[in-house]
């Protein structure tokens, strides 16, 4: 694990230059290509879990983070579509079967596709092409991608150190984070340490924070949509070594239009239209004791501002339309100790500490800031292809619906989860 940043740099440069250099050296008449030589790597990953919550299935879906998000736990239905977070139900959960196809296309491009199969259907998690011969440290990518905003967002679920997404990520961006159609351009600087800058133009369809689609009847909409693409993302990342310790850090920024549709909510249906900004900073410190043993501290901070108009659709709403501004911030911090090839253990702390909401008609909304969650896990690997994780969560951030007096009370949720993650086939290595 030592000198990880140099491996990252050399890998990026090799991917950028290798095919281009070979193609350039060959005579024109020799530059034919036989794609049959490039058989795609195919893999499948099963994620299966057993969950025991202190709150029943029919109650947990009604819990929320007031003023921030709802529907983070359990399973809920929106029209004819069923939405479920990972590990959503009491008892057994087939979270997904992930199928991955990956191959070089020709000397200039590669292609990857990731499909998620669940009991509710099939979705394209990612499907994109990547340039391999632009040179000068440049790399382009297009298709449906996981944005490189922050540190965790670009990682697939099966690579996380915990079975669920950190509270601030899921509250601001949803279970899948920023996962969009769009284009990405990255530049790796020719420096002795890893330094990368990237820019992305994305469609802008994140249901929790960003959006551009018309809400309501097309002929008489509640909110008229805006043209896509409507989400821009930029970031700078760096890494360097100090002895056996690798330090990786970055700053990120995203800005786009927001069309958030809660018109079908049973309680307080509403729609939000405006603009949103998201700021992020991440830091990872990895110290290696030997080839198999290490300790890793990983932290991310997210802060968002949503500024626009809220349309209250409840017939009893005293103020149908009002100006709304939200400033909300949170972070997570986790410590992971890898003992050897088989055993790993860790702790994570989540918090949302800022929840400022300003309304033109006066701020009478309930916006608590004591939103904390604590997690611990122990993980056993039979090999690099199979791991079993026991995790405990104490979620002290959720609130129930208003009682007869219009008051929301905190509802702590304790969860014990046993998760199995099994992989078969050829699967490319994950980035640091």
Residue pairs with C-beta under 8 A, 6 or more apart in sequence:
1 246
1 286
1 288
1 291
1 294
2 241
2 244
2 246
2 288
3 241
3 246
4 239
4 241
4 246
4 248
4 286
4 432
5 193
5 194
5 239
5 240
5 241
5 246
5 248
5 432
6 194
6 241
7 432
8 194
8 239
8 431
8 432
9 188
9 193
9 194
12 137
12 139
12 188
12 196
13 137
13 188
15 132
15 139
16 131
16 132
16 133
16 134
16 135
16 136
16 137
16 138
16 139
16 188
17 133
17 135
18 132
18 133
19 104
19 107
19 108
19 132
19 133
20 107
20 108
20 132
20 133
20 134
20 135
22 107
23 31
23 107
23 108
23 133
33 106
33 107
35 105
35 106
38 103
38 104
38 105
39 103
40 101
40 102
40 103
41 100
41 101
41 102
41 103
41 425
41 426
41 427
41 428
42 99
42 100
42 101
42 425
42 426
43 99
43 100
43 423
43 424
43 425
43 426
43 427
44 97
44 98
44 99
44 100
44 423
44 424
44 425
45 97
45 98
45 100
45 158
45 421
45 422
45 423
45 424
45 427
46 97
46 420
46 421
46 422
46 423
47 86
47 94
47 95
47 96
47 97
47 98
47 157
47 158
47 419
47 420
47 421
48 92
48 93
48 94
48 95
48 419
48 420
48 421
48 422
49 86
49 87
49 92
49 93
49 95
49 163
49 417
49 418
49 419
49 420
50 91
50 92
50 93
50 417
50 418
51 87
51 88
51 89
51 90
51 91
51 93
51 415
51 416
51 417
52 90
52 415
52 416
52 417
53 60
53 73
53 90
53 413
53 414
53 415
54 412
54 413
54 414
54 415
55 63
55 73
55 411
55 413
56 90
57 74
57 75
57 89
57 90
60 73
60 74
60 413
61 71
61 73
61 74
61 75
61 76
62 70
62 400
62 401
63 70
63 72
63 73
63 74
63 398
63 399
63 400
63 411
63 413
64 70
64 71
64 72
64 398
64 399
64 401
65 72
65 171
65 352
65 371
65 397
65 398
65 399
66 355
66 365
66 366
66 367
66 368
66 399
66 408
67 326
67 328
67 355
67 357
67 365
67 366
67 367
67 368
68 171
68 172
68 328
68 352
68 355
68 371
69 170
69 171
69 172
69 208
70 265
71 83
72 85
72 170
72 171
72 398
73 85
73 88
73 395
73 398
73 413
74 84
74 85
74 88
74 89
75 82
75 83
75 84
75 85
75 88
75 89
76 82
76 83
76 84
77 83
78 264
79 264
81 120
82 120
84 118
84 120
85 164
85 170
85 175
86 93
86 95
86 157
86 163
86 164
86 165
86 175
87 93
87 95
87 163
87 164
87 415
87 417
87 419
94 118
94 119
95 118
95 157
96 116
96 117
96 118
96 157
97 116
97 117
97 118
98 114
98 115
98 116
98 117
98 125
98 156
98 158
99 114
99 115
99 117
100 112
100 113
100 114
100 115
100 425
100 427
101 111
101 112
101 113
102 110
102 111
102 112
102 113
102 428
103 110
103 111
104 110
104 111
104 132
105 111
105 129
107 132
107 133
108 131
108 132
108 133
109 129
109 130
109 131
109 132
110 129
110 130
110 132
111 128
111 129
111 130
112 126
112 127
112 128
112 130
113 124
113 126
113 127
113 128
114 124
114 125
114 126
114 127
114 156
115 122
115 123
115 124
115 125
116 122
116 123
116 124
116 125
124 144
125 144
125 146
125 156
125 176
125 179
126 143
126 144
126 145
126 146
126 179
127 143
127 144
128 141
128 142
128 143
128 144
128 145
129 141
129 142
129 143
130 139
130 140
130 141
131 138
131 139
131 140
131 141
134 140
136 187
137 187
137 188
137 189
137 190
138 185
138 186
138 187
139 185
139 186
139 187
139 188
140 183
140 184
140 185
140 186
141 183
141 184
141 185
141 186
142 182
142 183
142 184
143 181
144 179
144 180
144 181
145 179
145 180
145 182
145 184
145 200
146 153
146 154
146 155
146 156
146 177
146 178
146 179
147 153
147 154
147 177
147 178
147 179
147 180
147 184
147 200
147 202
147 233
147 254
148 154
148 184
148 186
148 198
148 200
148 233
148 235
148 237
148 252
149 177
149 178
149 200
149 233
149 235
149 252
149 254
149 278
149 280
150 169
150 235
150 250
150 252
150 280
150 282
150 300
150 302
151 248
151 250
151 282
151 284
151 298
151 300
152 160
152 165
152 166
152 169
152 177
152 282
152 300
153 169
153 173
153 177
153 178
154 431
155 430
158 421
158 423
159 430
161 298
161 334
161 336
161 344
161 346
161 348
161 377
161 379
162 334
162 346
162 348
162 375
162 377
162 389
162 391
163 377
163 389
163 391
163 417
163 419
164 170
164 375
164 391
164 393
165 175
165 177
166 300
166 332
166 348
166 350
167 330
167 332
167 350
167 351
167 352
167 371
167 373
167 395
167 397
168 300
168 302
168 330
168 331
168 332
168 350
168 351
168 352
169 177
169 300
169 302
169 332
171 208
171 330
171 352
172 208
172 209
172 278
172 302
172 304
172 328
172 330
173 206
173 208
173 209
173 278
174 206
174 207
174 208
178 202
178 206
178 231
178 233
178 254
179 206
180 202
180 203
180 204
180 205
180 206
180 231
181 202
181 203
181 205
182 200
182 201
182 202
182 203
182 229
182 231
183 200
183 201
184 198
184 199
184 200
185 198
185 199
185 200
186 196
186 197
186 198
186 199
187 196
187 197
187 198
188 194
188 195
188 196
189 195
189 196
189 197
193 238
193 239
193 240
194 237
194 238
194 239
194 240
194 248
195 236
195 237
195 238
196 236
196 237
196 238
197 234
197 235
197 236
197 237
198 233
198 234
198 235
198 236
198 237
199 232
199 233
199 234
200 232
200 233
200 234
201 229
201 231
201 232
202 229
202 231
202 232
202 233
202 256
203 212
203 228
203 229
203 230
203 231
204 210
204 211
204 212
204 228
204 229
204 230
204 231
204 256
204 257
205 211
205 212
205 213
205 228
206 231
207 260
207 261
208 260
209 258
209 260
209 276
209 278
209 304
209 306
210 230
210 231
210 254
210 256
210 257
210 258
210 276
211 257
211 258
211 259
211 260
211 261
212 225
212 226
212 227
212 228
212 230
212 256
212 257
212 259
213 225
213 259
214 221
214 223
214 224
214 225
214 259
215 221
215 222
215 223
215 225
215 259
215 261
215 263
215 271
215 273
216 222
216 223
216 263
216 271
222 263
222 271
222 311
222 313
223 259
223 271
223 273
223 311
225 259
226 257
226 259
230 256
230 257
231 254
231 255
231 256
231 257
232 254
232 255
232 256
233 252
233 253
233 254
234 252
234 253
234 254
235 250
235 251
235 252
235 253
235 280
236 250
236 251
237 248
237 249
237 250
238 248
238 249
238 250
239 246
239 247
239 248
239 249
239 432
240 246
240 247
241 247
244 287
244 288
244 289
245 285
245 286
245 287
245 288
246 285
246 286
246 287
246 288
246 432
247 283
247 284
247 285
247 286
248 282
248 283
248 284
248 285
248 286
248 432
249 281
249 282
249 283
249 284
250 280
250 281
250 282
251 280
251 281
252 278
252 279
252 280
252 281
252 282
253 277
253 278
253 279
253 280
254 277
254 278
254 280
255 275
255 276
255 277
255 278
256 275
256 276
257 274
257 275
257 276
258 272
258 273
258 274
258 275
258 276
258 306
258 308
259 271
259 272
259 273
260 271
260 272
260 273
261 271
262 268
262 269
262 270
262 271
262 272
263 269
263 270
263 271
263 313
267 401
267 402
268 312
268 314
269 312
269 313
269 314
270 310
270 311
270 312
270 313
270 314
271 310
271 311
271 313
272 306
272 308
272 309
272 310
272 311
272 324
273 308
273 309
273 311
274 306
274 307
274 308
274 309
274 324
275 306
275 307
275 308
276 304
276 305
276 306
276 307
277 304
277 305
278 302
278 303
278 304
279 302
279 303
279 304
280 300
280 301
280 302
280 303
281 300
281 301
282 298
282 299
282 300
282 301
283 297
283 298
283 299
283 300
284 296
284 297
284 298
284 299
284 432
285 296
285 297
286 294
286 295
286 296
286 432
287 294
287 295
287 296
288 294
289 295
292 338
292 340
292 341
293 338
293 339
293 340
294 337
294 338
295 335
295 336
295 337
295 338
296 335
296 336
296 337
296 338
297 333
297 334
297 335
297 336
298 333
298 334
298 335
298 336
299 331
299 332
299 333
299 334
300 331
300 332
301 329
301 330
301 331
302 329
302 330
302 331
303 327
303 328
303 329
303 330
303 354
304 326
304 327
304 328
304 329
305 325
305 326
305 327
306 324
306 325
306 326
307 324
307 325
307 326
308 323
308 324
309 321
309 322
309 323
309 324
310 321
310 322
310 323
310 324
310 359
311 320
311 321
312 319
312 320
312 321
312 322
319 361
322 359
322 360
322 361
323 359
323 360
324 357
324 358
324 359
324 360
325 357
325 358
325 359
326 356
326 357
326 358
327 354
327 356
328 352
328 354
328 355
328 356
329 352
329 353
329 354
330 350
330 351
330 352
330 353
330 354
330 371
331 350
331 351
331 353
332 348
332 349
332 350
332 351
333 348
333 349
334 346
334 347
334 348
334 349
334 375
335 346
335 347
335 348
336 344
336 345
336 346
337 344
337 345
337 346
338 344
339 345
341 381
342 380
342 381
342 382
343 378
343 379
343 380
343 381
344 378
344 379
344 380
344 381
345 376
345 377
345 378
345 379
346 376
346 377
346 379
347 374
347 375
347 376
348 374
348 375
348 376
348 377
349 372
349 373
349 374
349 375
350 372
350 373
350 374
350 375
350 397
351 371
351 372
351 373
352 369
352 371
352 397
353 369
353 371
354 369
355 367
355 368
355 369
355 371
356 367
357 363
357 365
357 367
359 365
366 399
366 408
368 399
368 410
370 396
370 397
370 410
371 396
371 397
372 396
372 397
373 393
373 394
373 395
373 396
373 397
374 393
374 394
374 396
375 391
375 392
375 393
375 394
376 391
376 392
377 389
377 390
377 391
377 392
378 389
378 390
379 387
379 388
379 389
379 390
380 387
380 388
380 389
381 387
381 388
382 388
385 422
385 423
385 424
386 420
386 421
386 422
386 423
387 420
387 421
388 418
388 419
388 420
388 421
389 417
389 418
389 419
389 421
390 416
390 417
390 418
390 419
391 415
391 416
391 417
391 418
391 419
392 414
392 415
392 416
392 417
393 413
393 414
393 415
393 417
394 412
394 413
394 414
395 412
395 413
395 414
395 415
396 410
396 412
398 410
398 411
398 412
398 413
399 408
399 409
399 410
399 411
400 408
400 409
400 410
400 411
401 408
402 408
403 409
